[in-house]
Amino acid sequence: MQSDSDDPKTLVSTAWLAAKLGDPDLCVLDASWHLPDAGRSARAEFEAEHIPGALFFDLDAVVDDASPLPHMAPSPDAFAARMAELGVGERQQVVIYDTVGIFSAPRAWWTFRLMGQHDVAVLDGGLPKWRAEGRETKGASAAAVLQDPWGARSHLARMVRSMAEVADASARGEPQIVDARAATRFRGDAPEPRPGLGAGHIPGSRNLPWGELLAPDGTMKPAGDVRALFEAAGIDLTRPVITTCGSGVSAAILSLALERIGHGDHALYDGSWAEWGAGVQPVEKG
């Protein structure tokens, strides 16, 4: 049974997706990704099992190749070229999932939104919920199907922030900065999974670990609960927000949650701690 809360621009249920599988106007993407110390291959797992008809969206390939930082957003032209190569149509409804539930899929959602594509949603609960409901999966990948060529693109600059802009926000207290990392990493009590990075957080930022937004089944908590969690973290939802994390992946979970509750004035710090924690900027602990 489809949910009344299904929204093809933010989150859709497994029932919603199951009802639309096979629709030529639908594109399903597996955007699974894992932290460097996880010892997992998202692509190999996709080849072993995925939702029927899904294509693999590689967060480490759809990137700015010139940047030394991990999976930084590509240029609009590079993004369009990769989507054409992958077989994603410009006018298709895109649904993105991952193998955790809601973890890396929102980063792909944010990238599509950054590029001006609005008909894109995350599968609530991802592959774990799909499997738990006994729905069909397949192994091996299908060949890409040629879609209409993508036209000229430009990205929505308001959705992304640079280190200089975040430094200014940190100094002024506006926009508010909210960090999706685990509390131990935010406080500086635990080491970062990437070598060479300091511990702590951006001065003046608040912490809302991304896992707190999710229910035990990996779906996003109801909008009222999500709103309360942001407010409990010290975020004023009448003011703009910058989301951040370790490398710009889980920050997108906060961005998706903000969009879901109707708070559209948000941007993501693409470099996140992979850039800030490299020793150039001031750091707070505790």
ZAGU-666508 format. One line per field, with one value per residue: residue number from 0; chain; x, y, z of N, C-alpha, C in turn. Coordinates in steps of 0.02 Angstrom, whole numbers, plus 50000, padded with zeros to 5 digits. Last residue first. Example, Ala and Ser with C-alpha at 12.3 -4.5 7.8 and 13.67 -1.06 7.14 Angstrom:
REM ZAGU-666508
pos: 1, 0
unit: A, A
nx: 50642, 50660
ny: 49888, 49716
nz: 50354, 50390
cax: 50684, 50615
cay: 49947, 49775
caz: 50357, 50390
cx: 50645, 50660
cy: 50002, 49835
cz: 50394, 50390
This chain:
REM ZAGU-666508
pos: 285, 284, 283, 282, 281, 280, 279, 278, 277, 276, 275, 274, 273, 272, 271, 270, 269, 268, 267, 266, 265, 264, 263, 262, 261, 260, 259, 258, 257, 256, 255, 254, 253, 252, 251, 250, 249, 248, 247, 246, 245, 244, 243, 242, 241, 240, 239, 238, 237, 236, 235, 234, 233, 232, 231, 230, 229, 228, 227, 226, 225, 224, 223, 222, 221, 220, 219, 218, 217, 216, 215, 214, 213, 212, 211, 210, 209, 208, 207, 206, 205, 204, 203, 202, 201, 200, 199, 198, 197, 196, 195, 194, 193, 192, 191, 190, 189, 188, 187, 186, 185, 184, 183, 182, 181, 180, 179, 178, 177, 176, 175, 174, 173, 172, 171, 170, 169, 168, 167, 166, 165, 164, 163, 162, 161, 160, 159, 158, 157, 156, 155, 154, 153, 152, 151, 150, 149, 148, 147, 146, 145, 144, 143, 142, 141, 140, 139, 138, 137, 136, 135, 134, 133, 132, 131, 130, 129, 128, 127, 126, 125, 124, 123, 122, 121, 120, 119, 118, 117, 116, 115, 114, 113, 112, 111, 110, 109, 108, 107, 106, 105, 104, 103, 102, 101, 100, 99, 98, 97, 96, 95, 94, 93, 92, 91, 90, 89, 88, 87, 86, 85, 84, 83, 82, 81, 80, 79, 78, 77, 76, 75, 74, 73, 72, 71, 70, 69, 68, 67, 66, 65, 64, 63, 62, 61, 60, 59, 58, 57, 56, 55, 54, 53, 52, 51, 50, 49, 48, 47, 46, 45, 44, 43, 42, 41, 40, 39, 38, 37, 36, 35, 34, 33, 32, 31, 30, 29, 28, 27, 26, 25, 24, 23, 22, 21, 20, 19, 18, 17, 16, 15, 14, 13, 12, 11, 10, 9, 8, 7, 6, 5, 4, 3, 2, 1, 0
unit: A, A, A, A, A, A, A, A, A, A, A, A, A, A, A, A, A, A, A, A, A, A, A, A, A, A, A, A, A, A, A, A, A, A, A, A, A, A, A, A, A, A, A, A, A, A, A, A, A, A, A, A, A, A, A, A, A, A, A, A, A, A, A, A, A, A, A, A, A, A, A, A, A, A, A, A, A, A, A, A, A, A, A, A, A, A, A, A, A, A, A, A, A, A, A, A, A, A, A, A, A, A, A, A, A, A, A, A, A, A, A, A, A, A, A, A, A, A, A, A, A, A, A, A, A, A, A, A, A, A, A, A, A, A, A, A, A, A, A, A, A, A, A, A, A, A, A, A, A, A, A, A, A, A, A, A, A, A, A, A, A, A, A, A, A, A, A, A, A, A, A, A, A, A, A, A, A, A, A, A, A, A, A, A, A, A, A, A, A, A, A, A, A, A, A, A, A, A, A, A, A, A, A, A, A, A, A, A, A, A, A, A, A, A, A, A, A, A, A, A, A, A, A, A, A, A, A, A, A, A, A, A, A, A, A, A, A, A, A, A, A, A, A, A, A, A, A, A, A, A, A, A, A, A, A, A, A, A, A, A, A, A, A, A, A, A, A, A, A, A, A, A, A, A, A, A, A, A, A, A, A, A, A, A, A, A
nx: 51744, 51832, 51855, 51977, 52019, 52095, 52192, 52183, 52084, 51953, 51898, 51898, 51830, 51719, 51665, 51652, 51517, 51395, 51237, 51094, 50923, 50777, 50665, 50585, 50496, 50538, 50617, 50725, 50783, 50815, 50910, 51009, 51042, 51095, 51204, 51296, 51344, 51436, 51539, 51630, 51578, 51476, 51344, 51230, 51172, 51017, 50919, 50779, 50681, 50735, 50875, 50950, 50978, 50935, 50801, 50771, 50796, 50698, 50578, 50579, 50567, 50440, 50362, 50389, 50448, 50612, 50651, 50697, 50759, 50687, 50701, 50714, 50830, 50896, 51008, 51103, 51167, 51182, 51195, 51276, 51330, 51471, 51567, 51700, 51685, 51765, 51875, 52040, 52123, 52177, 52259, 52143, 51972, 51895, 51955, 51939, 51840, 51821, 51772, 51638, 51614, 51642, 51539, 51422, 51442, 51397, 51326, 51312, 51259, 51264, 51168, 51240, 51291, 51398, 51513, 51606, 51537, 51517, 51651, 51676, 51587, 51647, 51768, 51724, 51560, 51402, 51252, 51132, 51149, 51178, 51122, 51206, 51144, 51153, 51084, 51008, 51041, 50955, 50848, 50944, 50989, 51015, 51148, 51116, 51104, 51209, 51183, 51028, 50879, 50733, 50564, 50522, 50509, 50530, 50666, 50704, 50662, 50741, 50872, 50867, 50772, 50700, 50634, 50727, 50723, 50692, 50661, 50631, 50722, 50880, 50984, 51097, 51056, 50979, 51081, 51144, 51046, 51041, 51169, 51150, 51046, 51118, 51193, 51074, 50948, 50997, 51108, 51111, 51001, 50917, 50816, 50727, 50674, 50579, 50656, 50712, 50841, 50882, 51027, 51136, 51269, 51290, 51208, 51274, 51396, 51353, 51300, 51418, 51492, 51409, 51412, 51550, 51521, 51562, 51684, 51738, 51870, 51989, 52059, 51973, 51953, 51836, 51699, 51599, 51552, 51633, 51592, 51461, 51389, 51247, 51189, 51013, 50879, 50804, 50765, 50885, 51020, 51167, 51294, 51316, 51312, 51428, 51520, 51496, 51534, 51630, 51700, 51775, 51764, 51847, 51784, 51604, 51515, 51367, 51238, 51141, 51051, 50909, 50784, 50675, 50527, 50462, 50430, 50402, 50463, 50381, 50274, 50251, 50373, 50371, 50267, 50322, 50432, 50400, 50504, 50553, 50560, 50482, 50376, 50322, 50209, 50118, 50027, 50101, 50032, 50043
ny: 50966, 51087, 51177, 51249, 51351, 51280, 51191, 51054, 50976, 50998, 51051, 50936, 50840, 50903, 50988, 51022, 51065, 51105, 51143, 51238, 51292, 51330, 51249, 51154, 51048, 50926, 50890, 50975, 50919, 50791, 50825, 50878, 50766, 50692, 50767, 50733, 50611, 50673, 50762, 50706, 50724, 50870, 50996, 51124, 51280, 51369, 51516, 51510, 51444, 51345, 51346, 51216, 51140, 51013, 51029, 51060, 50937, 50861, 50918, 50880, 50743, 50733, 50782, 50688, 50526, 50465, 50366, 50192, 50094, 50040, 50132, 50295, 50431, 50536, 50487, 50473, 50597, 50703, 50861, 50996, 51159, 51273, 51351, 51289, 51123, 51002, 50859, 50818, 50821, 50698, 50592, 50470, 50455, 50437, 50522, 50465, 50543, 50664, 50774, 50797, 50730, 50599, 50578, 50598, 50577, 50715, 50823, 50987, 51145, 51318, 51460, 51592, 51652, 51676, 51735, 51630, 51536, 51606, 51613, 51477, 51454, 51525, 51455, 51328, 51348, 51266, 51246, 51299, 51412, 51366, 51244, 51229, 51202, 51124, 51086, 50920, 50749, 50648, 50515, 50363, 50196, 50097, 49992, 49822, 49770, 49665, 49538, 49494, 49563, 49546, 49572, 49580, 49557, 49656, 49657, 49718, 49850, 49879, 49874, 49972, 50107, 50190, 50270, 50320, 50491, 50569, 50692, 50807, 50910, 50961, 51050, 51005, 50989, 50874, 50780, 50793, 50748, 50612, 50574, 50590, 50500, 50374, 50347, 50321, 50232, 50094, 50032, 50028, 50151, 50234, 50346, 50380, 50501, 50516, 50589, 50683, 50641, 50471, 50383, 50313, 50340, 50440, 50538, 50559, 50610, 50730, 50799, 50816, 50898, 51012, 51051, 50970, 50871, 50886, 50769, 50641, 50706, 50823, 50869, 50899, 50862, 50790, 50800, 50653, 50510, 50421, 50402, 50364, 50287, 50207, 50076, 50046, 49925, 49818, 49763, 49804, 49684, 49593, 49589, 49717, 49781, 49732, 49793, 49929, 49937, 49841, 49869, 49917, 50035, 50144, 50234, 50206, 50172, 50181, 50167, 50204, 50138, 50206, 50198, 50296, 50300, 50296, 50164, 50060, 49964, 50006, 50059, 49986, 49996, 50130, 50123, 50030, 50100, 50279, 50422, 50591, 50706, 50706, 50619, 50569, 50491, 50497, 50400, 50256, 50107, 49940
nz: 51094, 50993, 50840, 50733, 50590, 50439, 50394, 50421, 50371, 50402, 50284, 50197, 50265, 50316, 50163, 50030, 50024, 50125, 50058, 50113, 50126, 50133, 50145, 50243, 50235, 50273, 50164, 50174, 50289, 50239, 50141, 50226, 50302, 50198, 50161, 50255, 50212, 50111, 50139, 50224, 50355, 50353, 50344, 50290, 50337, 50336, 50380, 50498, 50558, 50634, 50722, 50808, 50920, 50924, 50937, 50803, 50743, 50812, 50769, 50634, 50650, 50707, 50601, 50497, 50555, 50501, 50360, 50385, 50460, 50562, 50669, 50585, 50581, 50635, 50695, 50597, 50587, 50728, 50734, 50809, 50751, 50750, 50810, 50712, 50657, 50766, 50788, 50729, 50567, 50451, 50414, 50347, 50385, 50497, 50644, 50815, 50943, 51004, 50941, 50931, 50809, 50845, 50937, 50861, 50683, 50571, 50523, 50581, 50531, 50547, 50495, 50392, 50547, 50628, 50584, 50574, 50498, 50380, 50338, 50320, 50216, 50114, 50104, 50064, 49985, 49963, 49867, 49824, 49748, 49620, 49535, 49375, 49212, 49051, 48892, 48889, 48856, 48735, 48786, 48813, 48793, 48931, 48986, 49030, 49201, 49301, 49426, 49507, 49586, 49690, 49744, 49920, 50055, 50143, 50154, 50032, 50058, 50169, 50110, 50004, 50083, 50165, 50030, 49898, 49852, 49693, 49571, 49484, 49473, 49427, 49449, 49507, 49637, 49620, 49597, 49723, 49812, 49771, 49809, 49948, 49979, 49970, 50084, 50177, 50223, 50195, 50140, 50004, 49926, 49786, 49695, 49552, 49435, 49295, 49149, 49069, 49046, 49086, 49099, 49050, 49070, 48977, 49029, 49150, 49105, 49044, 49154, 49229, 49146, 49146, 49284, 49370, 49521, 49694, 49757, 49806, 49908, 49835, 49729, 49574, 49445, 49435, 49523, 49484, 49480, 49550, 49678, 49665, 49536, 49516, 49420, 49393, 49402, 49361, 49524, 49647, 49664, 49690, 49632, 49590, 49715, 49771, 49687, 49719, 49853, 49949, 50112, 50219, 50290, 50281, 50194, 50191, 50038, 49940, 49818, 49727, 49605, 49528, 49406, 49316, 49220, 49102, 49081, 49219, 49295, 49445, 49515, 49628, 49693, 49737, 49833, 49921, 49971, 49956, 49931, 49957, 49855, 49745, 49759, 49909, 50015, 50118, 50101, 50024, 49951, 50000
cax: 51697, 51820, 51830, 51938, 52014, 52046, 52195, 52231, 52152, 51995, 51907, 51932, 51888, 51777, 51653, 51716, 51539, 51466, 51282, 51148, 50980, 50835, 50702, 50635, 50477, 50496, 50558, 50679, 50760, 50768, 50847, 50978, 51013, 51037, 51146, 51267, 51289, 51387, 51483, 51652, 51647, 51488, 51412, 51243, 51223, 51059, 50955, 50840, 50659, 50710, 50816, 50940, 50992, 51007, 50838, 50763, 50834, 50769, 50596, 50580, 50626, 50498, 50361, 50410, 50396, 50560, 50656, 50659, 50799, 50685, 50738, 50679, 50802, 50839, 50952, 51066, 51117, 51204, 51137, 51281, 51289, 51424, 51499, 51678, 51688, 51713, 51836, 51977, 52117, 52129, 52284, 52206, 52022, 51911, 51921, 51977, 51854, 51840, 51844, 51671, 51601, 51684, 51608, 51439, 51429, 51440, 51291, 51358, 51241, 51299, 51184, 51190, 51237, 51341, 51455, 51625, 51562, 51459, 51614, 51716, 51574, 51580, 51768, 51756, 51632, 51443, 51318, 51129, 51125, 51233, 51091, 51186, 51181, 51134, 51132, 51021, 51030, 51014, 50854, 50889, 51000, 50970, 51116, 51149, 51075, 51181, 51211, 51100, 50914, 50797, 50612, 50516, 50507, 50461, 50627, 50717, 50638, 50668, 50853, 50866, 50820, 50719, 50634, 50684, 50759, 50674, 50709, 50593, 50680, 50829, 50920, 51099, 51105, 50946, 51030, 51180, 51068, 50981, 51152, 51203, 51032, 51070, 51226, 51143, 50957, 50929, 51105, 51107, 51066, 50919, 50884, 50721, 50730, 50575, 50633, 50642, 50831, 50849, 50977, 51070, 51238, 51328, 51194, 51206, 51395, 51387, 51256, 51362, 51518, 51422, 51349, 51521, 51548, 51512, 51658, 51673, 51828, 51943, 52090, 51979, 52010, 51899, 51747, 51634, 51515, 51646, 51663, 51475, 51451, 51270, 51234, 51080, 50920, 50808, 50761, 50815, 50993, 51096, 51267, 51318, 51260, 51365, 51516, 51483, 51464, 51628, 51645, 51794, 51709, 51867, 51846, 51663, 51535, 51437, 51270, 51196, 51084, 50981, 50803, 50745, 50558, 50478, 50486, 50378, 50450, 50437, 50296, 50194, 50353, 50417, 50263, 50260, 50444, 50399, 50449, 50553, 50601, 50536, 50427, 50335, 50252, 50176, 50005, 50093, 50071, 50000
cay: 50963, 51020, 51172, 51191, 51340, 51320, 51260, 51094, 50963, 50965, 51094, 50998, 50819, 50896, 50962, 50998, 51008, 51119, 51091, 51225, 51253, 51375, 51249, 51206, 51112, 50962, 50850, 50983, 50988, 50798, 50792, 50920, 50824, 50665, 50768, 50800, 50611, 50620, 50786, 50719, 50705, 50803, 50972, 51057, 51245, 51316, 51471, 51540, 51504, 51327, 51387, 51246, 51212, 51022, 51007, 51112, 50996, 50844, 50922, 50951, 50771, 50710, 50815, 50757, 50573, 50476, 50430, 50246, 50130, 50004, 50068, 50246, 50370, 50552, 50505, 50414, 50578, 50642, 50817, 50926, 51115, 51226, 51377, 51331, 51193, 51026, 50915, 50800, 50835, 50749, 50660, 50489, 50472, 50377, 50524, 50484, 50485, 50608, 50763, 50822, 50802, 50632, 50568, 50645, 50550, 50661, 50758, 50934, 51085, 51260, 51410, 51542, 51653, 51640, 51778, 51692, 51518, 51588, 51674, 51515, 51422, 51544, 51527, 51336, 51337, 51318, 51223, 51236, 51422, 51386, 51293, 51206, 51245, 51124, 51126, 50987, 50803, 50683, 50580, 50408, 50264, 50110, 50058, 49872, 49778, 49731, 49561, 49500, 49529, 49576, 49542, 49603, 49500, 49647, 49635, 49647, 49815, 49876, 49831, 49901, 50078, 50124, 50269, 50265, 50436, 50552, 50644, 50744, 50908, 50909, 51077, 51013, 51041, 50938, 50793, 50808, 50817, 50655, 50574, 50628, 50571, 50394, 50382, 50342, 50301, 50114, 50043, 49964, 50123, 50196, 50326, 50356, 50463, 50519, 50532, 50693, 50706, 50521, 50418, 50297, 50291, 50378, 50512, 50532, 50547, 50679, 50781, 50777, 50832, 50976, 51031, 51026, 50884, 50890, 50837, 50649, 50650, 50803, 50816, 50912, 50906, 50753, 50848, 50700, 50569, 50432, 50418, 50430, 50285, 50276, 50094, 50061, 49979, 49875, 49751, 49809, 49752, 49600, 49528, 49664, 49795, 49715, 49720, 49904, 49950, 49866, 49846, 49855, 49986, 50090, 50200, 50240, 50154, 50202, 50144, 50250, 50116, 50207, 50179, 50273, 50292, 50363, 50193, 50120, 49949, 49972, 50094, 49997, 49931, 50109, 50170, 50014, 50040, 50214, 50379, 50522, 50695, 50755, 50603, 50632, 50483, 50542, 50468, 50300, 50168, 50000
caz: 51150, 51020, 50909, 50752, 50662, 50475, 50373, 50458, 50346, 50452, 50342, 50180, 50225, 50360, 50230, 50054, 49986, 50120, 50083, 50066, 50150, 50133, 50082, 50254, 50206, 50321, 50180, 50118, 50289, 50295, 50122, 50174, 50335, 50235, 50116, 50259, 50261, 50097, 50098, 50155, 50344, 50381, 50335, 50316, 50297, 50365, 50333, 50471, 50522, 50567, 50713, 50742, 50922, 50910, 50996, 50854, 50723, 50818, 50840, 50653, 50618, 50745, 50666, 50491, 50534, 50551, 50394, 50353, 50411, 50498, 50671, 50626, 50553, 50594, 50739, 50617, 50537, 50693, 50730, 50790, 50794, 50719, 50807, 50768, 50635, 50722, 50813, 50761, 50638, 50470, 50405, 50379, 50334, 50457, 50580, 50755, 50901, 51047, 50936, 50992, 50815, 50796, 50959, 50914, 50750, 50596, 50525, 50564, 50568, 50521, 50545, 50410, 50498, 50657, 50593, 50610, 50565, 50420, 50352, 50368, 50281, 50136, 50121, 50129, 49985, 49994, 49886, 49861, 49816, 49664, 49579, 49442, 49258, 49122, 48931, 48864, 48905, 48759, 48752, 48825, 48770, 48875, 48986, 48987, 49134, 49283, 49362, 49505, 49531, 49673, 49699, 49850, 50009, 50120, 50211, 50044, 49998, 50176, 50166, 49988, 50036, 50191, 50103, 49920, 49886, 49761, 49598, 49488, 49533, 49415, 49426, 49435, 49623, 49636, 49546, 49661, 49816, 49766, 49738, 49914, 49979, 49918, 50028, 50195, 50199, 50211, 50212, 50039, 49945, 49849, 49715, 49621, 49463, 49368, 49188, 49088, 49078, 49044, 49138, 49024, 49114, 48972, 48962, 49151, 49142, 49004, 49099, 49256, 49162, 49083, 49250, 49333, 49454, 49641, 49751, 49774, 49886, 49888, 49768, 49646, 49458, 49431, 49494, 49527, 49459, 49479, 49669, 49695, 49574, 49517, 49475, 49368, 49430, 49317, 49452, 49626, 49660, 49706, 49663, 49540, 49665, 49802, 49689, 49651, 49834, 49880, 50069, 50187, 50296, 50327, 50173, 50216, 50107, 49951, 49880, 49742, 49667, 49535, 49474, 49319, 49286, 49127, 49043, 49185, 49225, 49413, 49455, 49583, 49666, 49685, 49776, 49886, 49931, 49990, 49911, 49980, 49915, 49745, 49709, 49874, 49957, 50122, 50087, 50081, 49948, 50000
cx: 51625, 51771, 51824, 51917, 51965, 52045, 52152, 52235, 52204, 52066, 51956, 51948, 51930, 51840, 51718, 51712, 51605, 51499, 51354, 51195, 51030, 50896, 50765, 50681, 50524, 50479, 50511, 50613, 50710, 50740, 50795, 50912, 50978, 51002, 51085, 51204, 51260, 51329, 51431, 51594, 51672, 51562, 51419, 51315, 51234, 51111, 51004, 50876, 50719, 50677, 50791, 50873, 50984, 51026, 50913, 50801, 50830, 50813, 50670, 50604, 50634, 50562, 50420, 50412, 50420, 50508, 50597, 50668, 50761, 50723, 50738, 50718, 50768, 50801, 50889, 51006, 51074, 51149, 51159, 51213, 51294, 51387, 51448, 51607, 51663, 51723, 51784, 51941, 52048, 52129, 52236, 52223, 52086, 51961, 51940, 51934, 51893, 51861, 51868, 51747, 51639, 51675, 51657, 51512, 51454, 51418, 51334, 51324, 51280, 51281, 51217, 51215, 51266, 51281, 51397, 51564, 51577, 51479, 51553, 51681, 51615, 51563, 51700, 51756, 51660, 51516, 51359, 51197, 51126, 51212, 51141, 51160, 51161, 51172, 51107, 51073, 51046, 50997, 50916, 50898, 50937, 50977, 51073, 51111, 51116, 51156, 51176, 51121, 50989, 50829, 50677, 50574, 50501, 50454, 50554, 50672, 50645, 50637, 50777, 50850, 50812, 50764, 50646, 50689, 50708, 50719, 50693, 50640, 50640, 50788, 50867, 51031, 51107, 50992, 50995, 51132, 51104, 51001, 51090, 51190, 51087, 51054, 51178, 51174, 51027, 50919, 51034, 51108, 51056, 50991, 50880, 50788, 50715, 50630, 50624, 50613, 50760, 50835, 50947, 51014, 51170, 51296, 51229, 51186, 51325, 51385, 51287, 51317, 51462, 51448, 51360, 51456, 51521, 51544, 51612, 51643, 51760, 51896, 52045, 52014, 52021, 51960, 51815, 51672, 51539, 51610, 51681, 51548, 51468, 51331, 51260, 51123, 50987, 50852, 50761, 50812, 50919, 51075, 51192, 51288, 51258, 51307, 51450, 51476, 51449, 51556, 51651, 51740, 51727, 51815, 51865, 51726, 51598, 51452, 51344, 51231, 51144, 51001, 50879, 50762, 50630, 50511, 50506, 50437, 50422, 50418, 50354, 50216, 50296, 50395, 50308, 50251, 50381, 50416, 50456, 50493, 50607, 50581, 50482, 50391, 50259, 50224, 50063, 50068, 50054, 50044
cy: 50973, 51024, 51100, 51198, 51283, 51304, 51305, 51167, 51010, 50952, 51064, 51039, 50879, 50872, 50952, 50965, 50980, 51059, 51114, 51175, 51245, 51340, 51290, 51207, 51169, 51033, 50887, 50948, 51000, 50869, 50800, 50891, 50870, 50722, 50735, 50804, 50680, 50623, 50733, 50739, 50722, 50787, 50904, 51036, 51177, 51293, 51425, 51491, 51537, 51385, 51378, 51283, 51248, 51096, 51015, 51094, 51050, 50903, 50907, 50959, 50844, 50740, 50797, 50793, 50646, 50526, 50438, 50310, 50183, 50041, 50030, 50180, 50327, 50491, 50521, 50429, 50519, 50614, 50755, 50892, 51044, 51186, 51330, 51358, 51237, 51100, 50937, 50861, 50814, 50758, 50715, 50562, 50495, 50391, 50462, 50484, 50507, 50546, 50706, 50817, 50831, 50708, 50602, 50639, 50598, 50636, 50702, 50866, 51026, 51199, 51349, 51495, 51641, 51636, 51743, 51733, 51580, 51570, 51661, 51580, 51457, 51514, 51549, 51410, 51345, 51297, 51281, 51211, 51358, 51395, 51313, 51264, 51223, 51180, 51130, 51022, 50870, 50740, 50616, 50472, 50306, 50183, 50065, 49937, 49829, 49731, 49626, 49519, 49537, 49535, 49582, 49576, 49520, 49591, 49622, 49620, 49739, 49838, 49825, 49857, 50003, 50085, 50199, 50259, 50383, 50497, 50632, 50688, 50843, 50900, 51025, 51035, 51056, 50996, 50861, 50822, 50837, 50729, 50617, 50630, 50614, 50469, 50404, 50382, 50321, 50185, 50057, 49971, 50061, 50177, 50288, 50325, 50444, 50473, 50552, 50633, 50715, 50585, 50473, 50327, 50268, 50322, 50445, 50504, 50517, 50611, 50725, 50753, 50787, 50906, 50992, 51004, 50949, 50906, 50841, 50720, 50673, 50748, 50789, 50854, 50917, 50796, 50814, 50752, 50627, 50494, 50431, 50451, 50355, 50278, 50164, 50083, 49985, 49931, 49816, 49802, 49749, 49673, 49533, 49599, 49739, 49728, 49698, 49828, 49922, 49875, 49878, 49826, 49919, 50035, 50141, 50200, 50193, 50187, 50165, 50231, 50161, 50181, 50174, 50259, 50267, 50360, 50262, 50151, 50007, 49952, 50060, 50028, 49939, 50044, 50148, 50059, 50021, 50157, 50312, 50484, 50621, 50748, 50655, 50620, 50550, 50534, 50517, 50369, 50214, 50062
cz: 51129, 51078, 50929, 50825, 50678, 50550, 50417, 50440, 50376, 50431, 50392, 50242, 50204, 50322, 50269, 50122, 50010, 50088, 50074, 50099, 50094, 50164, 50080, 50193, 50219, 50297, 50227, 50133, 50233, 50298, 50176, 50151, 50285, 50272, 50148, 50216, 50272, 50148, 50082, 50109, 50274, 50370, 50367, 50300, 50329, 50313, 50369, 50425, 50487, 50530, 50642, 50741, 50856, 50908, 50987, 50918, 50777, 50797, 50851, 50725, 50636, 50717, 50708, 50558, 50538, 50526, 50443, 50392, 50371, 50443, 50604, 50625, 50606, 50570, 50699, 50661, 50559, 50648, 50692, 50790, 50768, 50771, 50776, 50757, 50693, 50705, 50763, 50787, 50663, 50546, 50424, 50366, 50369, 50401, 50539, 50693, 50840, 51006, 50978, 50986, 50875, 50800, 50910, 50936, 50803, 50665, 50554, 50574, 50538, 50563, 50512, 50465, 50429, 50610, 50629, 50628, 50606, 50491, 50395, 50387, 50335, 50203, 50146, 50150, 50056, 49993, 49914, 49884, 49857, 49736, 49632, 49484, 49328, 49157, 49003, 48908, 48872, 48808, 48779, 48784, 48780, 48856, 48923, 48989, 49095, 49212, 49342, 49435, 49540, 49618, 49693, 49809, 49936, 50069, 50193, 50099, 50008, 50118, 50176, 50048, 50024, 50145, 50129, 49996, 49906, 49786, 49672, 49509, 49539, 49479, 49411, 49406, 49548, 49621, 49558, 49604, 49751, 49765, 49726, 49839, 49947, 49920, 49973, 50138, 50223, 50186, 50234, 50115, 49987, 49866, 49782, 49639, 49535, 49395, 49261, 49126, 49103, 49081, 49095, 49065, 49087, 49012, 48952, 49083, 49143, 49039, 49056, 49200, 49189, 49096, 49187, 49301, 49425, 49574, 49690, 49777, 49860, 49863, 49823, 49681, 49532, 49448, 49493, 49486, 49501, 49452, 49596, 49686, 49600, 49564, 49466, 49427, 49394, 49342, 49411, 49550, 49641, 49701, 49674, 49567, 49613, 49754, 49719, 49651, 49765, 49859, 50000, 50142, 50265, 50333, 50217, 50200, 50127, 50024, 49880, 49806, 49677, 49604, 49478, 49392, 49278, 49196, 49066, 49147, 49185, 49341, 49418, 49517, 49615, 49653, 49720, 49825, 49892, 49943, 49946, 49953, 49933, 49807, 49701, 49824, 49921, 50063, 50087, 50059, 50006, 50000
